[in-house]
Amino acid sequence: MRCDSVIEALLAASSLSSLLSLILVVIAIGVVLYIVFRFGQFIVKIIIGILVNSIVGFVVLVLLNLIFNLGIPFSTGVLVATAIFGLPAVGTLIVLKTIGGVALAMLL
C-alpha cells in the first residue's frame, strides 16, 4: 500500500514539474519574441529612414539639375554618395559645384 502512495506522489510531482517547465518554456519564448520584435522594429525604422532619405536626395538632385541647370553629373560616385547620405550629400555636391568643378571631379 505504501508503495502505491509513493508512486502516486512521484507521478504527481512529475506532472507538476513538467507543468512548471512548460510554463517556464512558454515564458522564455514570450520574452525572446518580445525582444526580437522590439529589436526588429528598431531595425525597420532605421532602414525606412535611410531609404526615405536616399529617395528624397535623388529626387532633389534631379530637380535641382533640371530647374537650375547645375550640371552635376549622375556618375557612380555622385549616385553612391546620394544613396548613402541623401540630402546632406546633395548639399555637399552643390557646394562643391559652386566652389569649383575640380573638387567635384575628385568624386567622379
Beta strands, then each sheet from edge to edge (+ up, - down):
end
